[in-house]
């Protein structure tokens, strides 16, 4: 789980940088507006009068998210390996193995069928509770 540790390090580095940035800019009044988009099921934050954040933050966040995602996919592969599907998986199935992340619970079962072939229902229920 080296990628998980690296992602944690990215998160910690970003937190330190963010607090330093806030300390340098705390004299500038910035305003935040929060909204929820029912159609896309996502929160939206809009900031006004805020100074631009350093451009390298996007790299740090991107690398952290990529590392977390890789670890989730590693977990998916381990669950599939322990599952009931014959090994090795045919290329068509193997290329689709991934940790399912869905925004709509109605799509969860079809995502599991594609991404976690043969995985024990106990693990599928654990993953579903975390969607």
Beta strands, then each sheet from edge to edge (+ up, - down):
strand 1: 31-37
strand 2: 42-48
sheet 1: 1+ 2-
end
